[in-house]
Amino acid sequence: MNRRDRIEAIDALLPQTQCGKCGFDGCLPYAEAIAEGEPINRCPPGGERTLVQLAALTGQPERPLAEPPQSPLAAVIREAECIGCTKCIQACPVDAILGAAKRMHTVITDECTGCELCVAPCPVDCIDLVPHPAWQAAESEDERDAYLARRAELGRRRHRTRQARLAREAREKRLERQKRLMQQRRPSGEGSPAVAGPMATRQRRMALKAAEQAVRRVQQQLESARRRGDSEAEATARSQLPEAECLLAEARKALEEVRKG
Protein backbone atom coordinates (compact mmCIF):
# COMPACT_ATOMS: atom_id res chain seq x y z
CA MET A 1 0.00 0.00 0.00
CA ASN A 2 1.52 3.34 -1.02
CA ARG A 3 1.41 6.40 1.23
CA ARG A 4 -1.61 7.99 -0.45
CA ASP A 5 -3.67 4.79 -0.26
CA ARG A 6 -2.62 4.33 3.35
CA ILE A 7 -3.76 7.84 4.27
CA GLU A 8 -7.10 7.33 2.51
CA ALA A 9 -7.62 4.01 4.31
CA ILE A 10 -6.88 5.61 7.69
CA ASP A 11 -9.09 8.61 6.93
CA ALA A 12 -11.94 6.25 6.00
CA LEU A 13 -11.89 4.86 9.56
CA LEU A 14 -12.02 8.25 11.29
CA PRO A 15 -15.43 9.68 12.30
CA GLN A 16 -15.06 12.91 10.28
CA THR A 17 -16.30 15.13 13.10
CA GLN A 18 -13.42 17.53 12.25
CA CYS A 19 -13.30 18.39 15.95
CA GLY A 20 -9.54 18.80 16.39
CA LYS A 21 -9.48 16.87 19.67
CA CYS A 22 -6.65 14.80 18.20
CA GLY A 23 -4.53 17.95 18.03
CA PHE A 24 -4.83 18.29 14.25
CA ASP A 25 -6.98 20.52 12.07
CA GLY A 26 -9.44 17.87 10.97
CA CYS A 27 -9.55 14.15 10.33
CA LEU A 28 -7.48 14.10 7.15
CA PRO A 29 -4.48 15.86 8.74
CA TYR A 30 -4.68 13.36 11.60
CA ALA A 31 -4.79 10.50 9.08
CA GLU A 32 -1.68 11.91 7.42
CA ALA A 33 0.03 12.11 10.81
CA ILE A 34 -0.94 8.52 11.71
CA ALA A 35 0.57 7.39 8.42
CA GLU A 36 3.82 8.96 9.62
CA GLY A 37 3.65 7.20 13.01
CA GLU A 38 1.44 9.45 15.15
CA PRO A 39 -0.37 7.51 17.93
CA ILE A 40 -3.82 6.22 16.99
CA ASN A 41 -5.45 6.81 20.40
CA ARG A 42 -6.33 10.50 20.07
CA CYS A 43 -9.86 10.33 18.62
CA PRO A 44 -12.55 10.54 21.35
CA PRO A 45 -15.47 10.62 18.87
CA GLY A 46 -14.16 7.45 17.24
CA GLY A 47 -13.89 5.69 20.59
CA GLU A 48 -12.72 2.13 21.12
CA ARG A 49 -14.21 0.91 17.86
CA THR A 50 -12.11 3.25 15.73
CA LEU A 51 -9.07 2.54 17.88
CA VAL A 52 -9.36 -1.20 17.23
CA GLN A 53 -9.79 -0.66 13.49
CA LEU A 54 -6.82 1.70 13.31
CA ALA A 55 -4.65 -0.76 15.24
CA ALA A 56 -5.53 -3.53 12.79
CA LEU A 57 -4.77 -1.31 9.79
CA THR A 58 -1.57 0.31 11.02
CA GLY A 59 -0.10 -2.40 13.23
CA GLN A 60 0.12 0.00 16.17
CA PRO A 61 -0.76 -1.39 19.63
CA GLU A 62 -4.23 -0.69 21.09
CA ARG A 63 -3.14 1.73 23.79
CA PRO A 64 -5.83 3.43 25.95
CA LEU A 65 -7.62 6.43 24.51
CA ALA A 66 -5.98 9.74 25.41
CA GLU A 67 -9.46 11.13 26.28
CA PRO A 68 -12.70 9.38 27.23
CA PRO A 69 -14.79 8.18 24.26
CA GLN A 70 -17.56 10.51 23.16
CA SER A 71 -21.02 9.59 21.90
CA PRO A 72 -22.40 11.46 18.88
CA LEU A 73 -23.51 14.98 19.78
CA ALA A 74 -25.31 17.88 18.15
CA ALA A 75 -25.08 21.59 18.86
CA VAL A 76 -28.25 23.47 19.74
CA ILE A 77 -28.43 27.26 19.82
CA ARG A 78 -30.78 28.85 22.34
CA GLU A 79 -32.06 31.16 19.67
CA ALA A 80 -33.74 33.67 21.97
CA GLU A 81 -30.33 34.42 23.51
CA CYS A 82 -28.37 34.57 20.22
CA ILE A 83 -26.99 38.04 19.38
CA GLY A 84 -26.03 37.21 15.79
CA CYS A 85 -22.27 37.66 16.21
CA THR A 86 -21.46 34.97 13.53
CA LYS A 87 -18.55 33.61 15.60
CA CYS A 88 -20.07 30.13 15.69
CA ILE A 89 -20.62 30.23 11.92
CA GLN A 90 -16.96 31.05 11.39
CA ALA A 91 -15.88 28.24 13.74
CA CYS A 92 -18.06 25.47 12.27
CA PRO A 93 -15.81 23.17 10.19
CA VAL A 94 -18.70 21.80 8.13
CA ASP A 95 -20.84 24.94 7.56
CA ALA A 96 -23.73 23.48 9.54
CA ILE A 97 -24.88 26.79 11.08
CA LEU A 98 -27.16 29.24 9.30
CA GLY A 99 -27.42 32.93 10.10
CA ALA A 100 -26.13 36.40 9.34
CA ALA A 101 -24.66 39.30 11.28
CA LYS A 102 -27.09 40.56 13.94
CA ARG A 103 -29.56 37.86 12.95
CA MET A 104 -30.51 34.76 14.86
CA HIS A 105 -28.42 31.68 14.09
CA THR A 106 -29.56 28.08 13.98
CA VAL A 107 -27.86 24.70 13.62
CA ILE A 108 -28.70 22.29 10.79
CA THR A 109 -28.91 19.25 13.06
CA ASP A 110 -28.60 16.60 10.34
CA GLU A 111 -25.30 18.17 9.18
CA CYS A 112 -23.83 18.87 12.62
CA THR A 113 -20.95 16.58 13.59
CA GLY A 114 -20.98 17.58 17.27
CA CYS A 115 -17.40 18.86 17.08
CA GLU A 116 -18.03 21.46 19.87
CA LEU A 117 -15.90 24.07 18.07
CA CYS A 118 -18.81 26.53 18.04
CA VAL A 119 -19.20 26.55 21.83
CA ALA A 120 -16.06 28.37 22.99
CA PRO A 121 -16.30 31.38 20.60
CA CYS A 122 -19.90 32.18 21.61
CA PRO A 123 -19.72 35.39 23.68
CA VAL A 124 -23.11 34.82 25.34
CA ASP A 125 -22.75 31.06 25.99
CA CYS A 126 -26.02 30.20 24.23
CA ILE A 127 -24.92 26.90 22.61
CA ASP A 128 -25.55 23.50 24.17
CA LEU A 129 -24.27 20.07 23.14
CA VAL A 130 -26.91 17.34 23.32
CA PRO A 131 -27.01 13.67 22.23
CA HIS A 132 -27.58 13.64 18.49
CA PRO A 133 -31.27 12.88 17.76
CA ALA A 134 -30.41 10.47 14.94
CA TRP A 135 -28.12 8.51 17.27
CA GLN A 136 -30.78 8.39 19.97
CA ALA A 137 -33.42 7.28 17.47
CA ALA A 138 -31.34 4.30 16.30
CA GLU A 139 -32.88 1.10 17.66
CA SER A 140 -30.22 -1.42 16.66
CA GLU A 141 -26.50 -1.74 16.12
CA ASP A 142 -27.05 -1.75 12.37
CA GLU A 143 -28.97 1.52 12.55
CA ARG A 144 -26.23 3.09 14.68
CA ASP A 145 -23.60 1.90 12.20
CA ALA A 146 -25.62 3.36 9.34
CA TYR A 147 -25.90 6.70 11.15
CA LEU A 148 -22.14 6.83 11.81
CA ALA A 149 -21.42 6.04 8.15
CA ARG A 150 -23.76 8.82 6.99
CA ARG A 151 -22.26 11.30 9.43
CA ALA A 152 -18.72 10.44 8.32
CA GLU A 153 -19.48 10.76 4.61
CA LEU A 154 -21.36 14.04 5.06
CA GLY A 155 -18.76 15.45 7.45
CA ARG A 156 -15.91 14.64 5.08
CA ARG A 157 -17.70 16.12 2.06
CA ARG A 158 -18.84 19.30 3.78
CA HIS A 159 -15.45 19.89 5.39
CA ARG A 160 -13.66 19.58 2.05
CA THR A 161 -16.20 21.88 0.42
CA ARG A 162 -15.65 24.45 3.14
CA GLN A 163 -11.86 24.21 2.85
CA ALA A 164 -12.11 24.71 -0.91
CA ARG A 165 -14.38 27.73 -0.40
CA LEU A 166 -12.04 29.34 2.11
CA ALA A 167 -9.06 28.75 -0.18
CA ARG A 168 -10.96 30.22 -3.13
CA GLU A 169 -11.97 33.30 -1.13
CA ALA A 170 -8.38 33.80 0.06
CA ARG A 171 -7.09 33.61 -3.53
CA GLU A 172 -9.77 36.03 -4.71
CA LYS A 173 -8.74 38.51 -2.01
CA ARG A 174 -5.07 38.23 -3.01
CA LEU A 175 -5.91 38.77 -6.67
CA GLU A 176 -8.11 41.74 -5.81
CA ARG A 177 -5.31 43.31 -3.73
CA GLN A 178 -2.88 42.80 -6.61
CA LYS A 179 -5.36 44.31 -9.07
CA ARG A 180 -5.80 47.39 -6.86
CA LEU A 181 -2.03 47.68 -6.52
CA MET A 182 -1.60 47.66 -10.28
CA GLN A 183 -4.36 50.24 -10.73
CA GLN A 184 -2.76 52.52 -8.15
CA ARG A 185 0.54 52.35 -10.00
CA ARG A 186 -0.95 53.21 -13.38
CA PRO A 187 -0.75 56.81 -14.60
CA SER A 188 -3.70 58.91 -13.36
CA GLY A 189 -5.83 61.03 -15.72
CA GLU A 190 -7.41 59.96 -18.96
CA GLY A 191 -5.04 60.17 -21.88
CA SER A 192 -2.08 61.22 -19.72
CA PRO A 193 1.36 60.01 -20.87
CA ALA A 194 2.97 57.11 -19.10
CA VAL A 195 4.99 58.05 -16.05
CA ALA A 196 8.67 57.79 -16.89
CA GLY A 197 11.77 57.42 -14.79
CA PRO A 198 13.31 54.93 -12.38
CA MET A 199 10.45 55.16 -9.84
CA ALA A 200 7.77 54.21 -12.38
CA THR A 201 9.89 51.36 -13.70
CA ARG A 202 10.48 50.04 -10.17
CA GLN A 203 6.78 50.17 -9.36
CA ARG A 204 5.87 48.28 -12.53
CA ARG A 205 8.50 45.65 -11.78
CA MET A 206 7.03 45.16 -8.30
CA ALA A 207 3.57 44.77 -9.80
CA LEU A 208 4.93 42.27 -12.32
CA LYS A 209 6.61 40.27 -9.57
CA ALA A 210 3.38 40.16 -7.54
CA ALA A 211 1.44 38.97 -10.61
CA GLU A 212 4.04 36.29 -11.36
CA GLN A 213 3.82 35.06 -7.76
CA ALA A 214 0.02 34.90 -8.01
CA VAL A 215 0.22 32.73 -11.14
CA ARG A 216 2.80 30.44 -9.54
CA ARG A 217 0.63 30.02 -6.43
CA VAL A 218 -2.41 29.04 -8.46
CA GLN A 219 -0.34 26.67 -10.60
CA GLN A 220 1.13 25.05 -7.48
CA GLN A 221 -2.34 24.65 -5.99
CA LEU A 222 -3.52 23.09 -9.25
CA GLU A 223 -0.65 20.60 -9.30
CA SER A 224 -1.17 19.78 -5.63
CA ALA A 225 -4.88 19.14 -6.23
CA ARG A 226 -4.04 16.86 -9.17
CA ARG A 227 -1.58 14.84 -7.07
CA ARG A 228 -4.13 14.44 -4.28
CA GLY A 229 -6.90 13.58 -6.69
CA ASP A 230 -9.01 16.42 -5.21
CA SER A 231 -11.35 17.31 -8.07
CA GLU A 232 -13.03 20.18 -6.18
CA ALA A 233 -9.72 21.88 -5.37
CA GLU A 234 -8.54 21.32 -8.94
CA ALA A 235 -11.68 22.94 -10.36
CA THR A 236 -11.26 25.91 -8.01
CA ALA A 237 -7.63 26.41 -9.03
CA ARG A 238 -8.54 26.15 -12.72
CA SER A 239 -11.18 28.83 -12.29
CA GLN A 240 -8.63 31.17 -10.67
CA LEU A 241 -5.89 30.66 -13.26
CA PRO A 242 -7.31 32.80 -16.14
CA GLU A 243 -7.68 35.90 -13.96
CA ALA A 244 -4.18 35.46 -12.52
CA GLU A 245 -2.75 35.09 -16.04
CA CYS A 246 -4.70 38.15 -17.19
CA LEU A 247 -3.20 40.22 -14.37
CA LEU A 248 0.24 38.95 -15.33
CA ALA A 249 -0.29 39.97 -18.96
CA GLU A 250 -1.41 43.45 -17.87
CA ALA A 251 1.61 43.82 -15.61
CA ARG A 252 3.99 42.86 -18.42
CA LYS A 253 2.28 45.30 -20.78
CA ALA A 254 2.46 48.11 -18.24
CA LEU A 255 6.18 47.53 -17.66
CA GLU A 256 6.82 47.49 -21.40
CA GLU A 257 4.93 50.78 -21.81
CA VAL A 258 6.91 52.58 -19.14
CA ARG A 259 10.16 51.31 -20.64
CA LYS A 260 9.18 52.60 -24.08
CA GLY A 261 8.00 55.90 -22.62
Secondary structure, DSSP 4 states (H G I P E B T S, - for coil): --HHHHHHHHHHHS------TTSSSSHHHHHHHHHTT--S---TTTHHHHHHHHHHHH----PPPSS-----EEEEE-GGG-----HHHHH-TT--EE--TTS--EE-GGG-----TTTTT-TT--EEEEE-HHHHH--SHHHHHHHHHHHHHHHHHHHHHHHHHHHHHHHHHHHHHHHHHHHHTSPPSTTPPPP-SHHHHHHHHHHHHHHHHHHHHHHHHHHHHHHHT-HHHHHHHHHHHHHHHHHHHHHHHHHHHHHH-
